[in-house]
Amino acid sequence: MSQKILNSLQRIPAKCIGNQENVTLDSVSIDSRSLQNGPHTVFFALIGVHSDAHFYIKDLIDNGVQNFVVTHIPDDCKENANFYVVENTLTALQQFAANYRSLFDFPIIGLTGSNGKTIVKEWLNFLLSPDYNVIRSPKSYNSQIGVPLSVIAINEKHNLGIFEAGISTRSEMDKLEEIIKPTIGILTNIGTAHDEGFASIAEKITEKLKLFEHAQVLIYNKNESIDTFINPEIKAFSWSLNDKSASVFVSKKSILDKTILNIQFGQDHFEIKIPFQDEASVENAISCLMVLLYFEYDAITIQNRMELLYPVEMRLKVKNGINNCSIIDDSYSSDFQSLKIALDFLESQKQYKKKTVILSDIFQSGLATEALYAKVSELIISNKIDRVIGIGQTISAFKNKFTNCITFENTAAFVTDFENLDFGNETILIKGARSFQFEEIVYLLEEKTHETVLEINLNAISYNLNFFKSKLKPKVKIMVMVKAFGYGNGGLEIAKLLEYHKVDYLGVAFADEGISLKNGGIQVPIMVLNPENTSFSAIIQHQLEPEIYCLKGLYAFLKIAKQKNLEHFPIHIKFDTGMHRLGFEGNTIDELIDALKGNTTVQIKSILSHMATSDDLEHMDFAHAQIALFEKLSSKLMSELQIKPLRHILNTSGISNFPDSQYDMVRLGIGLYGVSNDAEEQKQLENVGTLKSVISQIRTIAAGESVGYGRRFVAEKPTKIATIPIGYADGISRGWGNGLGFVMIKGAKAYIVGSICMDMLMVDVTGIECKEGDSILIFGENPTVSFIAEKLNTIPYEILTSISQRVKRVFYR
Ligand SMILES: *Cc1c(COP(=O)(O)O)cnc(C)c1O
């Protein structure tokens, strides 16, 4: 593989600079934070809308990386590494991947379509891996960046590839085709997803079909609007549920929770059973069936394997574990590529310093077993994993490749010994192939709570952070407010993610919030907005940075600082410029200056103020007056004390509305959590929190009967009522009851009837198909928190921060 990487690298059109000896290269990276970067890595410095990896090259060189693909060489790096200078590093990555792909010539299945790509890919991997060494895209890596990274993982031992390609607009597919060059094409369902990027359905179909330009065969659901666009040189291998002229005709009938597919393929005629009923799963299963038929599998093998298809879990989930553990659940797959991804995720999410990996045998790496476990061990070492628990016969045989490793022959043996493994205060990655049934391990380690959860999408948080970062001028720093438990979304988990994204500061309201972040291992500086004098000692002890807003507080802090012999302890000075909440008023500035002049116990890290009307353009004049006063007061303090601290005044809506007043730093709050008070901006943010629960009980009541306390709902006709275990003690405002509010059940609105109780509420589900145990949604993508806030005459901040701590938070990406 190494020779091939170097060869593919040397074939991209680039100017090569540097005289480092060529070590063997065995991996490609675009993530400067990965612990897996090292001397054998070639690093592509991608430039995004919001970020530029060139910035981290110096650090990477210090960590041993010696080969870089760049658009320019950062100052004083030149002598220390090899640089391939190109015009565009993303294009170079794609060319590199295409070069690399061209060095292999085994069958490659390329998949595209609006839905189902990842599921079909995972199922095909499951169905074909008994006979092939499969390489496939990890997770849903199907983008302009994901595809090259997937293809680069091919090695000599593989003999079948399965890669997915996703596009959202015109002219993207050509590039992906170059890289994947599929020999077998699958077009999954063409839905309406991503339609905004295309002028018409025809354009969307034509664009997607470009993936198959050089394929030998195309598998698709027969449909006239597609037929006309297919290149006649490609063999069309179509299926249909209603058109007998398709190559394969399928009829279906459902029994219990299964579907029987009756298959007619030329002269052949047979039945198979699959363990699903929903339409999407049936279509996806037929796509897989088509590949098996194309590969000439016999009916019995097809039946035996397809009967075992399973639901695919595509997300990495972070859950609260027992004994202060946090667990990352990736219990559905185990291959080398996805292990690398999961370990990067572990690093970004580790909430406890100690890191444990529970790992099953690894399948389908394409490497000889011995070499594979040597590589796994390298990966484990570079990620600084404290303990490895291996489960399976093969990994047990290679136990000696790992340090601090215990192994078990199978999951049952692990379960028997569970009590002796002393899990506590650690982050545990659970990563295993499906056949190992690691869900049993997840079950043992997971903290048990009731069924209501607030799901937090960590990717959406990263996305929103980058969105606001892109509005900042170069060098402007960012403080993120994580007060009130990250606006109700989870304090430590979000702080960890923000630390990973290298934000400059975190802000909390009270000292105890900051202390719990510090105890959780957060190292980013933390400013405390509202330090009480009684908490000063604790603030100093935990290296938190107080905001000082009045003379009394200043004197108290200086006194303690002096007693403790502090030198240059970081503090922040806040001016009141019109909010009239906290801050030094203008007329105290001389005394403030006197108190600080020549004082070396403290150091002013920043000067700040807070705006009262940054979200309300009607009060523009007031806002500008606040900024002008801030400018005046802060300038005076700086010149009198001869200091140059950071200055900052903007919150989220300030960032959007007052781009000229960013000063040295901004303080992002609600925007991170996906909420904006500007309708246009709201569309550009991603939803972060989704509050979900389940149906506990369903009953039908007759006309004239009532529901709940005080009989405030009386049915006018027979009415189906569902009870949901979430109430005002969970943070659902009582005002949302009695017919104003609703929950979503399978896309339908179910209005809340009667008064909301402490722990429960009841909804009208007449006409909605649902059953006990079904999932329901209170807020998320639809309805949004902002929508509910408006109806309740309040603001989204209040809705988010009211969700009580007894509601379990589940983090995922
Ligand atoms: C909460 C807070 C912010 C963040 O405000 P958002 O409107 O949520 O962006 C900024 N600065 C101070 C002083 C705050 O209290």
The ligand as a MOL file (V3000), in Angstrom:
LIG
                    3D

  0  0  0     0  0            999 V3000
M  V30 BEGIN CTAB
M  V30 COUNTS 15 15 0 0 0
M  V30 BEGIN ATOM
M  V30 1 C -25.6730 34.7660 27.9680 0
M  V30 2 C -24.7230 35.7920 27.6070 0
M  V30 3 C -24.2160 35.8900 26.3040 0
M  V30 4 C -24.7100 35.0350 25.1700 0
M  V30 5 O -25.9360 35.5360 24.7120 0
M  V30 6 P -26.7550 34.8890 23.5040 0
M  V30 7 O -27.8490 35.8310 23.2300 0
M  V30 8 O -27.2280 33.5740 23.9770 0
M  V30 9 O -25.7800 34.7670 22.3940 0
M  V30 10 C -23.2140 36.7960 26.0650 0
M  V30 11 N -22.7550 37.6060 27.0530 0
M  V30 12 C -23.2560 37.5820 28.3000 0
M  V30 13 C -22.7180 38.5200 29.3150 0
M  V30 14 C -24.2700 36.6900 28.6160 0
M  V30 15 O -24.7820 36.6720 29.8500 0
M  V30 END ATOM
M  V30 BEGIN BOND
M  V30 1 1 1 2
M  V30 2 1 2 3
M  V30 3 2 2 14
M  V30 4 1 3 4
M  V30 5 2 3 10
M  V30 6 1 4 5
M  V30 7 1 5 6
M  V30 8 2 6 7
M  V30 9 1 6 8
M  V30 10 1 6 9
M  V30 11 1 10 11
M  V30 12 2 11 12
M  V30 13 1 12 13
M  V30 14 1 12 14
M  V30 15 1 14 15
M  V30 END BOND
M  V30 END CTAB
M  END
